[in-house]
Amino acid sequence: MIAEANPVVRPDPVRTAVVVAAAPSQTAQGGEFLTFRLGAEEYGIAILRVQEIRSYEPPTRIANAPSFIKGVVNLRGVIVPIIDLRLKLGCDSVEYNTFTVVVVLNVRGRVVGAVVDSVSDVLELGKDQIKPAPELNSSVDARFITGIGAVKTAGGGDDGKDAERMLILMDIEGLMGSADMGLMND
């Protein structure tokens, strides 16, 4: 049986974390994850990569940039590239609304913004709640999926019984640092 994940309460609505290099196997060991939605799916990334969460504001477009790079914003004197994760991951494009936010990340010493539909919460997952990433055929790029988190939701089922929500756990550092993103130097 899977234990229920406890939300981590943060007093400040803008969640900030000190950036510390996480071990590559952090997902397998569990830890705290910021959960967010892209379309109907819920994703999780290591909270230690998150610098802050900001409301969405249209960025300044960069000529000849790939469609998933929405542009750049000036964040307290730092020029930050903004990536729309829905477009990057091949999700259906959704309208920008009041729930749309930019998760500002610190990846390999570089600040990058990721547009997501909404932020859910911060969850602490134990290693027993994380299953290995599924092996998919070669037409699906699952390089950046590190595991699937199973979170029990009390009374969340259609019949009022406990339900299980699935979180797709992502290697956000690997995704943002991939060669096709063109954001990081190796």
N, C-alpha and C positions, 0 to 999 in steps of 0.2 A: 504494500500500500504506500502511496506517495504522500508525504507529509505536506501540510499547507505551508506556502511561503508567506512570510510575514512582511508586510510593507515596511519600508524604512521611512520614518517620519522625518521630514526636513522642515524646520521652522520658516525658512526663506522660500518664497515662491520661485525664485531663480536658483536652481540647484547648482552649486559650484563644488568642485572637487580639486584637491591638490593633485597635480599630474605626477604620477610615479610610474615607472616602466613596469608593466605587468608581465608576469611570467607567461611564456607562450601557452602553457597548459592551464591557465587560470580558469578557462571555461570548464575543463574536465574536473577541476577541483571545486567548482562552485564559486560563489562570490555575489557581489551586488551588481545588478543590471538595471539600466534605464530601459524601460519598455515603451515602445511607441507603435503607432499604426501606420501602415502603408496600405491603403485600400481596406480590404477585409482581413488582412493578415496582421498579426502582432509580432514584433521583433524585439530583441533585446541586445544591448551592447554593454560592455564593461563600463561601469560608472566612472572608473578612473580615467577614462578617455574624454569625459564630458567636462568642458570648461564652464559653459552656461547654456541656458535655454532662452531664446529671444522670440518675440513675435515676428511674424514674417513681414518683411518690407521688400518691395521690388528692388532687386539689385541693378547695378549699372551693367548692361550687357557688354560682352567682349566680342569683337568681330571674329568670325571664323572659328569660334569655340564650338565644341560638340554640343548637341542639344541638351544633354544632361547638366552641363555647366551653365547655370542660369546667369552668371555674371559675378560681380564683386561688390562688397559693401565695405565701408570704412567703419571699423569697430574700435573706437577710442584710439585712432591714429594708426591702426593696423589694417592693411588691405586684406580682406578675407574672401577667398573664392567660395561661391555658394553652389553646392551640388544638389540637384533634385534626385533623391534616392528612388523615387517612383520611376522616373525616366531611366536612370542607370540600371535598375533591376528589371526593367521591362514590364512594370505594372501599368495598369490603365491610368491614364492621366486624370487627375481629379482637380476640380476647381479649387483655387486658393480661397480659404474662408477664415473666419475668426479663430478656428482651432488650429490652422496651419502654423507651424512653428519652425524655427531654425535651431537645430542642436549644434552649438559651437563646440568643436572637438579640438583637442590638441593631439596631433598624430605625428610622431617622429620629430617633435620640436616645431611643427608647423601648425598654424591655426587654420581650420577649414570648417565651413558651415554645411550642414546637411538638412535639406528641407524634408519634413515629414508631415503626415496628415494631422497627427496629434500625439502628445506625450501622455502615456497612461500613468505610470508610477515608477517607483524604484522598488525592486524586489530583491530579496536575498534568497538565492537558490543554493541548496546543498548539493553535493556531488551525486547523491542518490536521486535527485530530481532532474538530472540532466542525462539525456540519452545521446548516444553517438549520432552524428549527422548521417542521414541515409545515403546509401550509394545509389546514384542516379545514372541514367545513360549519358553518353557523351554529348548529347544535344543540350543538356541542362548544365549550366555552369554553377556548380555547388562548392567551388573553391573557398568561398568566404562564409560558408555555413559551418559553424564549429560544433553545433549540437542542437538538440531540441529540448527545451525546458518544459516540464509538465507541472502545472500549478493547479492545485485543487481550489475550486471556488465553492464555498458553502452556499447551498440552496440556489445555485446558478443554472441548474438544468431545467428543461421544459416542464418536468413534473415536480419541481421544487426540491429535488434531491441534489446532492453534490454533483458538480460538473468539473470537468478538467479542461483547462485552457492550455493551448500549446503555444509556446514562444519559439520563434526561430532565432537562435542565438548566432550573431554575426561577428566575424573578425573584422571590425571596422578599420583597424590599422592596416590589415592586409588589403581590404577593398580600396581605401583611400590611397594607399601606397602602390597599387598595382600599376603596371606600365601603361595600360590603356586609359587610365585616369590622367596621366601626365602631370600630376601635382607634386610628386616627390622625386628628388634625385637620389640614386642609389649610392 
